[in-house]
Amino acid sequence: MTAPLWTADDLIAGTGGTLVDPEAICEPVLGIEIDSRNCQAGDLFVALDGTQNDGHEFIGNAAQAGAAACLVSRPNEAAPIAQILVEDTLASLARLGRAGRARFAGKMIGITGSVGKTGSKDMLAHALAAFGKTHASQRSFNNHIGVPLTLAGLPADADFAVQEMGMNAAGEIASLTQLARPDIALITRIASTHGGFFDSLGDIAKAKAEIFQGLAFAGTAILNLDDPFYPVLADAAREAGAAHIIRFGRNDDAEFCLLDARQHDRGMAVQAEIGGHELRFEIAMHGIHWAQNALGILACVDALGLCVETAAARLAGCPTPKGRGGRQSGLYHDCNITLIDDSYNASPASMRAAFASMTATPPTIMILSEMRELGGATAAKHAALIPQINALSPRLVIALGDAMHDVLGLLEASIAAIAADDTADAVKNLNDAVEDGDIIFIKGSLGSGSWRVRDVILASLDPAASSSTPEKNGGNSHAA
């Protein structure tokens, strides 16, 4: 039987609320949920006031799903469920998250960076599961809602917790790290993913370095030595009291040094030097950036005093997060294809990394939607992608969004280019063009909709019918 996450008394104390009906029975809570559609028996449903939906409208739905209680600022007296009344549900969720962190006696690892946060979080949680009970933020729960939600769901008896932290403005990570209070803080790398909110990359680096402001006494910072902002980040870590800084990357001076990474159908074979010893291991992802981040993960494991070799061996079994470069083969519209799904999000850095990961087996069709949050640099950043696209030489590029449409004229004449009106038009053009053996690559910012094209393809893709993984335009290895 699953142990309760919160007893009724602890839940009320933690949120600072009171029962709307003192006679109501508030069962122990097994989980925390903010979406009534995901509620299960025993959950606490937190009714948040959103910009599009008000969670209070779904209290009845949570009750029907078997939720144990609801956290509300406006009770629904008709709903047959215990309701804990607070002034502000989001503030009380943060208070509960703080209480969850306070009772946790294990080790907390915080992860931030401009790119690679979620994948690194997933890899670290997967590796740590070999050593003890591990809790990690779901999906990309990394903001002012996701972080307290994850901490509120942190079991008191967990050995390890992994918390991702993101931001759109200066000061946001400072607030989140004070909640999470990591013992170890990893920054993947700094890149121009927030250009619409910051004046320079230096400002982004300073905002990411805020993670050290919550670092536990004598904590450890894990940093990418290849990052041009390494000195800035290292100085910030030292000023915050970090007792140790562990470096990873391709630089020879890194304690976790990437020597080589070779791609194959199932992922990558990685060769590294760690503490003067060579280590070889497999990961299920494609792209040098994944290999680098894997070394950052192993540095976290080492900082915890755990066996790096055991953790490295587990990484081969960690799947690529959805929409972040995973590959699937199958029959689509009577054609054997391979789909490379990098549709979750996009930035100039992640675009370049994704393109670099495909040089050995270039895509024949690329479906690219525009990058967002680049501010005044939007046109220049999109134009800068063209040399890499031309080098990959796809047969067809289907573009979504004005910024991507505007640079299609820069493509080589041998590459067919289509400015799709919307995702439905992109799918139609894809279906008209797809051929047997195609490798189809999809990438773009979340808000620009490339993931919708992915969903249509996957709905019709028959993996069982695939005869083999297509191999076009070259071999299947890539050296770091």
C-alpha positions as CSV (number, residue, x, y, z in Angstrom):
1,M,0.0,0.0,0.0
2,T,1.3,3.5,-0.9
3,A,2.3,5.5,2.1
4,P,0.4,8.8,2.4
5,L,2.2,11.9,1.2
6,W,0.4,14.2,3.6
7,T,-2.0,13.4,6.5
8,A,-5.0,15.7,6.8
9,D,-3.6,17.6,9.8
10,D,-0.2,18.1,8.1
11,L,-1.9,19.2,4.9
12,I,-3.9,21.8,6.7
13,A,-0.9,23.0,8.6
14,G,1.3,23.0,5.5
15,T,-1.2,25.1,3.4
16,G,-2.3,27.4,6.3
17,G,-5.9,26.6,5.5
18,T,-9.0,25.5,7.2
19,L,-11.7,23.0,6.3
20,V,-14.7,24.6,4.8
21,D,-16.9,22.0,6.5
22,P,-15.3,21.0,9.8
23,E,-17.3,17.8,9.7
24,A,-15.9,16.8,6.3
25,I,-13.6,13.8,6.2
26,C,-10.2,14.7,4.6
27,E,-8.5,11.5,3.8
28,P,-4.6,11.4,3.6
29,V,-3.3,12.7,0.4
30,L,-1.3,10.5,-2.0
31,G,-0.5,13.0,-4.7
32,I,-0.8,16.7,-5.8
33,E,-2.6,17.7,-9.0
34,I,-3.5,21.0,-10.7
35,D,-5.4,19.5,-13.6
36,S,-8.7,17.8,-12.8
37,R,-8.4,15.6,-15.9
38,N,-5.3,14.0,-14.3
39,C,-6.8,13.5,-10.9
40,Q,-6.7,10.1,-9.4
41,A,-8.0,8.6,-6.2
42,G,-6.3,10.1,-3.1
43,D,-5.0,13.3,-4.9
44,L,-5.2,16.8,-3.6
45,F,-6.6,19.0,-6.3
46,V,-5.3,22.5,-6.2
47,A,-7.7,25.0,-7.8
48,L,-5.6,27.6,-9.4
49,D,-6.8,30.8,-11.1
50,G,-5.4,30.6,-14.6
51,T,-5.4,33.1,-17.5
52,Q,-7.6,30.7,-19.6
53,N,-9.3,28.5,-17.0
54,D,-10.3,28.8,-13.3
55,G,-9.6,25.6,-11.5
56,H,-12.5,26.3,-9.2
57,E,-14.8,25.4,-12.1
58,F,-13.5,21.8,-12.0
59,I,-13.8,21.0,-8.3
60,G,-16.8,18.7,-9.1
61,N,-14.7,16.9,-11.7
62,A,-11.9,16.3,-9.2
63,A,-14.5,14.9,-6.7
64,Q,-15.8,12.5,-9.3
65,A,-12.3,11.3,-10.1
66,G,-11.8,10.3,-6.4
67,A,-9.7,13.2,-5.2
68,A,-9.2,13.2,-1.4
69,A,-9.5,17.0,-1.0
70,C,-9.4,20.3,-2.9
71,L,-7.4,23.4,-2.0
72,V,-9.6,26.4,-2.8
73,S,-10.0,30.1,-2.4
74,R,-13.7,29.9,-3.3
75,P,-15.6,26.8,-2.1
76,N,-18.0,24.8,-4.2
77,E,-20.5,23.9,-1.5
78,A,-22.3,21.5,-3.8
79,A,-19.2,19.3,-4.4
80,P,-19.0,16.2,-2.3
81,I,-15.4,16.6,-1.3
82,A,-13.3,18.0,1.6
83,Q,-12.3,21.5,0.7
84,I,-9.4,23.4,2.4
85,L,-10.0,27.1,2.2
86,V,-7.0,29.5,1.8
87,E,-6.7,33.1,0.6
88,D,-4.5,32.3,-2.4
89,T,-4.2,28.8,-3.7
90,L,-0.9,29.4,-5.6
91,A,0.7,31.0,-2.5
92,S,-0.5,28.1,-0.4
93,L,0.9,25.6,-2.9
94,A,4.2,27.3,-2.6
95,R,3.9,27.1,1.2
96,L,3.2,23.4,1.0
97,G,6.2,23.0,-1.3
98,R,8.4,24.7,1.2
99,A,7.0,22.4,3.9
100,G,7.8,19.4,1.6
101,R,11.3,20.5,1.2
102,A,11.8,21.2,4.9
103,R,10.9,17.6,5.9
104,F,13.1,16.0,3.2
105,A,16.3,14.6,4.5
106,G,17.8,13.4,1.3
107,K,19.9,15.1,-1.3
108,M,18.4,17.8,-3.7
109,I,19.9,18.4,-7.1
110,G,18.8,21.5,-9.0
111,I,19.2,21.8,-12.8
112,T,19.0,24.9,-15.0
113,G,20.5,26.2,-18.2
114,S,19.2,27.6,-21.5
115,V,19.0,24.2,-23.2
116,G,19.0,20.5,-22.1
117,K,17.3,21.0,-18.7
118,T,14.5,18.5,-19.0
119,G,16.6,15.8,-20.7
120,S,19.3,16.2,-18.1
121,K,16.8,16.0,-15.3
122,D,15.4,12.8,-16.8
123,M,18.8,11.2,-17.2
124,L,19.9,12.1,-13.6
125,A,16.6,10.7,-12.1
126,H,17.0,7.5,-14.2
127,A,20.6,7.1,-13.0
128,L,19.9,7.8,-9.4
129,A,17.1,5.2,-9.2
130,A,19.9,2.6,-9.1
131,F,20.9,4.0,-5.7
132,G,17.7,4.8,-3.9
133,K,14.2,6.3,-4.0
134,T,14.3,9.2,-6.4
135,H,11.7,12.0,-7.0
136,A,11.9,14.3,-9.9
137,S,9.8,17.1,-11.5
138,Q,7.4,15.8,-14.1
139,R,7.7,16.9,-17.7
140,S,9.0,20.5,-17.6
141,F,7.6,21.5,-14.3
142,N,10.2,24.2,-13.7
143,N,8.4,27.5,-13.0
144,H,6.6,29.3,-10.2
145,I,3.9,26.6,-10.3
146,G,5.9,23.6,-11.3
147,V,8.6,23.9,-8.7
148,P,6.3,24.1,-5.6
149,L,4.1,21.4,-7.2
150,T,7.0,19.1,-7.4
151,L,8.3,19.9,-3.9
152,A,4.8,19.5,-2.4
153,G,4.8,16.0,-4.0
154,L,8.2,15.1,-2.6
155,P,8.0,12.0,-0.4
156,A,9.6,12.6,3.0
157,D,11.5,9.2,2.7
158,A,13.0,9.8,-0.7
159,D,16.8,9.5,-1.0
160,F,17.2,11.9,-3.9
161,A,15.2,14.7,-5.5
162,V,15.9,16.3,-8.9
163,Q,14.4,19.7,-9.6
164,E,14.5,21.5,-12.9
165,M,14.3,25.3,-12.8
166,G,13.5,27.7,-15.7
167,M,12.9,31.4,-16.2
168,N,11.8,34.1,-18.5
169,A,13.1,37.0,-16.4
170,A,15.8,38.0,-13.9
171,G,14.9,37.1,-10.4
172,E,12.7,34.1,-11.2
173,I,15.4,31.4,-10.6
174,A,16.4,33.2,-7.4
175,S,12.9,32.7,-6.1
176,L,12.7,29.0,-7.2
177,T,16.1,28.1,-5.8
178,Q,15.1,29.4,-2.4
179,L,12.3,26.9,-2.4
180,A,14.3,24.0,-3.7
181,R,17.6,24.7,-1.8
182,P,19.8,22.3,-3.8
183,D,22.8,20.5,-2.4
184,I,24.1,20.3,-5.9
185,A,23.4,22.8,-8.8
186,L,24.0,21.9,-12.4
187,I,24.0,24.5,-15.3
188,T,23.9,22.8,-18.7
189,R,24.9,25.8,-20.8
190,I,24.0,29.4,-21.6
191,A,22.4,30.2,-25.0
192,S,20.1,32.8,-26.6
193,T,16.8,31.2,-25.8
194,H,15.4,34.3,-24.0
195,G,16.4,37.1,-26.3
196,G,13.0,38.7,-26.1
197,F,13.4,39.1,-22.3
198,F,17.1,39.9,-21.9
199,D,19.5,42.5,-23.5
200,S,22.5,40.1,-23.8
201,L,23.7,36.6,-23.2
202,G,25.6,37.9,-20.3
203,D,22.4,38.9,-18.6
204,I,21.0,35.4,-19.3
205,A,24.1,33.9,-17.7
206,K,23.6,36.1,-14.6
207,A,20.0,35.1,-14.3
208,K,20.8,31.3,-14.6
209,A,23.6,31.8,-12.0
210,E,20.9,32.8,-9.5
211,I,20.5,29.0,-8.8
212,F,23.5,29.3,-6.6
213,Q,21.7,31.7,-4.3
214,G,19.8,28.8,-2.8
215,L,22.7,26.4,-2.7
216,A,23.1,24.5,0.6
217,F,26.1,25.2,2.8
218,A,29.3,23.7,1.3
219,G,27.3,22.7,-1.8
220,T,28.6,21.7,-5.2
221,A,28.3,23.5,-8.6
222,I,28.5,21.4,-11.8
223,L,29.5,23.6,-14.8
224,N,30.2,23.2,-18.5
225,L,33.8,24.2,-19.1
226,D,33.1,24.7,-22.8
227,D,30.6,27.4,-22.1
228,P,32.0,30.9,-22.8
229,F,30.3,32.1,-19.6
230,Y,32.0,29.5,-17.4
231,P,34.1,32.1,-15.6
232,V,31.0,34.2,-14.8
233,L,29.1,31.1,-13.6
234,A,32.1,29.8,-11.5
235,D,32.5,33.2,-9.9
236,A,28.8,33.3,-9.0
237,A,29.0,29.8,-7.5
238,R,32.1,30.7,-5.4
239,E,30.4,34.0,-4.2
240,A,27.4,32.0,-3.1
241,G,29.6,29.7,-1.0
242,A,30.0,26.6,-3.2
243,A,32.7,24.4,-1.7
244,H,33.3,22.5,-4.9
245,I,33.1,23.1,-8.6
246,I,33.2,20.1,-11.0
247,R,33.7,20.8,-14.7
248,F,32.5,18.8,-17.7
249,G,32.8,19.2,-21.4
250,R,35.2,18.6,-24.2
251,N,37.9,20.9,-22.8
252,D,40.9,18.8,-21.7
253,D,40.9,20.5,-18.3
254,A,37.4,19.2,-17.4
255,E,37.3,16.6,-14.7
256,F,34.6,14.9,-16.8
257,C,36.0,15.2,-20.2
258,L,34.3,14.0,-23.4
259,L,36.7,12.3,-25.7
260,D,34.4,10.9,-28.4
261,A,30.8,10.3,-29.2
262,R,29.7,8.1,-32.1
263,Q,26.1,7.8,-33.3
264,H,24.4,4.6,-34.2
265,D,20.8,3.5,-34.7
266,R,20.1,3.1,-31.0
267,G,21.8,6.3,-29.8
268,M,25.4,7.1,-29.1
269,A,28.6,5.3,-27.9
270,V,30.4,7.7,-25.5
271,Q,34.0,7.7,-24.6
272,A,35.1,9.9,-21.7
273,E,38.0,10.5,-19.3
274,I,37.0,10.9,-15.7
275,G,39.6,11.5,-13.0
276,G,42.3,10.1,-15.3
277,H,40.4,6.9,-16.1
278,E,38.7,6.1,-19.4
279,L,35.0,5.3,-19.3
280,R,32.9,4.0,-22.2
281,F,29.1,3.9,-22.0
282,E,26.0,4.1,-24.2
283,I,23.1,6.7,-24.2
284,A,19.8,6.4,-26.1
285,M,20.0,10.0,-27.4
286,H,21.5,11.4,-30.5
287,G,23.8,14.5,-30.6
288,I,27.0,15.7,-29.0
289,H,25.1,18.0,-26.7
290,W,23.4,14.9,-25.1
291,A,26.8,13.3,-24.6
292,Q,28.1,16.5,-22.9
293,N,25.0,16.7,-20.6
294,A,25.5,13.0,-19.7
295,L,28.9,13.9,-18.3
296,G,27.3,16.6,-16.3
297,I,24.9,14.0,-14.9
298,L,27.8,11.7,-14.0
299,A,29.5,14.6,-12.3
300,C,26.4,15.0,-10.1
301,V,26.5,11.3,-9.3
302,D,30.2,11.6,-8.3
303,A,29.4,14.6,-6.1
304,L,26.9,12.5,-4.2
305,G,29.7,9.9,-3.5
306,L,28.0,7.3,-5.7
307,C,29.5,4.9,-8.3
308,V,29.9,6.7,-11.6
309,E,30.3,3.4,-13.5
310,T,27.0,2.1,-12.3
311,A,25.2,5.3,-13.2
312,A,26.8,5.4,-16.7
313,A,25.7,1.8,-17.4
314,R,22.1,2.9,-16.6
315,L,22.0,5.7,-19.1
316,A,21.5,3.4,-22.1
317,G,18.1,2.6,-20.7
318,C,17.0,6.2,-20.3
319,P,14.7,7.1,-23.3
320,T,14.9,10.3,-25.1
321,P,12.2,12.7,-23.7
322,K,9.3,13.2,-26.0
323,G,9.9,15.8,-28.7
324,R,13.6,16.1,-28.0
325,G,15.3,14.1,-30.8
326,G,13.8,10.6,-30.4
327,R,13.7,8.5,-33.6
328,Q,10.9,6.2,-34.7
329,S,10.7,4.1,-37.9
330,G,7.6,2.7,-39.5
331,L,5.2,2.7,-42.4
332,Y,3.5,6.1,-43.1
333,H,1.3,6.5,-46.2
334,D,2.7,3.3,-47.6
335,C,6.3,4.6,-47.2
336,N,9.0,3.3,-44.9
337,I,10.2,6.4,-43.0
338,T,12.2,7.4,-40.0
339,L,10.8,10.3,-37.9
340,I,13.2,12.4,-35.9
341,D,11.0,14.2,-33.4
342,D,12.6,17.3,-32.0
343,S,9.4,19.2,-31.9
344,Y,9.2,20.1,-28.2
345,N,10.9,23.5,-28.4
346,A,13.6,25.4,-30.3
347,S,16.3,28.0,-29.8
348,P,19.3,29.0,-32.0
349,A,21.5,26.8,-29.9
350,S,19.2,23.7,-29.9
351,M,18.7,24.1,-33.6
352,R,22.4,24.1,-34.3
353,A,22.9,21.1,-32.0
354,A,20.1,19.2,-33.7
355,F,21.4,19.9,-37.2
356,A,24.9,18.9,-36.1
357,S,23.6,15.5,-34.8
358,M,22.3,14.6,-38.3
359,T,25.3,15.2,-40.4
360,A,26.0,11.4,-40.8
361,T,22.4,10.6,-41.9
362,P,20.9,13.9,-43.0
363,P,17.1,14.2,-43.2
364,T,15.4,14.2,-46.6
365,I,12.5,16.3,-45.4
366,M,12.7,19.0,-42.7
367,I,9.6,20.5,-41.1
368,L,10.8,23.7,-39.3
369,S,8.6,26.1,-37.4
370,E,9.9,29.5,-36.2
371,M,11.8,30.1,-33.0
372,R,10.1,32.4,-30.5
373,E,11.2,34.8,-27.8
374,L,14.2,36.2,-29.8
375,G,13.1,39.8,-29.8
376,G,14.9,42.1,-32.3
377,A,17.3,39.3,-33.2
378,T,14.6,37.1,-34.7
379,A,15.4,37.7,-38.4
380,A,19.2,37.4,-37.9
381,K,18.9,34.2,-35.8
382,H,16.7,32.5,-38.4
383,A,19.0,33.5,-41.3
384,A,21.9,32.1,-39.4
385,L,20.4,28.6,-39.6
386,I,20.5,28.5,-43.4
387,P,24.1,27.4,-43.9
388,Q,23.6,24.3,-41.7
389,I,20.3,23.5,-43.5
390,N,22.0,23.9,-46.9
391,A,24.9,21.6,-45.7
392,L,22.4,18.9,-44.8
393,S,20.8,19.3,-48.3
394,P,17.3,18.0,-47.6
395,R,15.1,17.3,-50.6
396,L,12.3,19.5,-49.1
397,V,11.9,22.1,-46.3
398,I,8.4,22.8,-45.0
399,A,8.3,26.0,-43.0
400,L,5.8,27.2,-40.4
401,G,5.6,30.8,-39.1
402,D,6.6,34.2,-40.7
403,A,10.1,34.2,-39.4
404,M,10.9,30.8,-41.0
405,H,9.0,31.8,-44.1
406,D,11.2,34.9,-44.5
407,V,14.5,32.9,-44.8
408,L,13.4,30.3,-47.3
409,G,14.7,32.3,-50.2
410,L,18.2,31.8,-48.8
411,L,18.1,28.1,-49.3
412,E,20.1,26.4,-52.1
413,A,18.1,26.2,-55.3
414,S,18.3,22.4,-55.2
415,I,16.2,22.4,-52.0
416,A,12.4,22.6,-52.5
417,A,10.8,25.0,-50.0
418,I,7.2,25.4,-49.0
419,A,5.8,28.1,-46.7
420,A,2.9,26.3,-45.1
421,D,-0.1,28.4,-44.0
422,D,-0.6,26.3,-40.9
423,T,0.0,22.8,-39.5
424,A,-2.8,21.3,-41.6
425,D,-1.2,22.7,-44.7
426,A,2.2,21.4,-43.6
427,V,0.8,17.9,-43.2
428,K,-0.9,18.1,-46.6
429,N,2.4,19.0,-48.3
430,L,4.2,16.3,-46.4
431,N,1.8,13.7,-47.5
432,D,2.1,14.8,-51.1
433,A,5.9,14.6,-51.0
434,V,6.8,11.7,-48.8
435,E,8.7,8.9,-50.4
436,D,9.9,5.4,-49.3
437,G,13.1,5.7,-47.2
438,D,12.5,9.3,-46.2
439,I,14.1,10.6,-43.0
440,I,11.7,13.3,-41.7
441,F,13.0,15.9,-39.1
442,I,10.6,18.1,-37.1
443,K,11.7,21.0,-34.9
444,G,10.3,24.4,-33.8
445,S,9.2,26.4,-30.8
446,L,6.4,25.0,-28.8
447,G,4.0,27.8,-29.5
448,S,4.6,27.6,-33.3
449,G,3.0,24.2,-33.6
450,S,5.4,21.8,-35.2
451,W,4.4,19.2,-32.6
452,R,1.0,19.1,-34.1
453,V,2.5,17.8,-37.4
454,R,4.4,15.2,-35.3
455,D,1.2,14.0,-33.7
456,V,-0.5,13.5,-37.1
457,I,2.5,11.5,-38.3
458,L,2.6,9.3,-35.2
459,A,-1.2,8.7,-35.4
460,S,-0.7,7.1,-38.7
461,L,2.8,5.6,-38.3
462,D,2.8,1.7,-38.1
463,P,6.1,0.7,-36.4
464,A,5.5,-3.0,-36.9
465,A,5.4,-2.5,-40.7
466,S,8.8,-1.0,-40.9
467,S,11.3,-3.2,-42.7
468,S,14.4,-1.4,-41.6
469,T,15.7,2.0,-40.5
470,P,16.4,4.1,-43.6
471,E,20.0,4.9,-44.2
472,K,20.5,7.8,-46.7
473,N,23.4,10.0,-47.6
474,G,26.2,8.4,-45.7
475,G,27.2,6.3,-42.7
476,N,26.0,6.3,-39.1
477,S,28.8,7.6,-36.9
478,H,29.8,11.0,-35.8
479,A,32.9,12.0,-33.9
480,A,33.0,14.7,-31.2
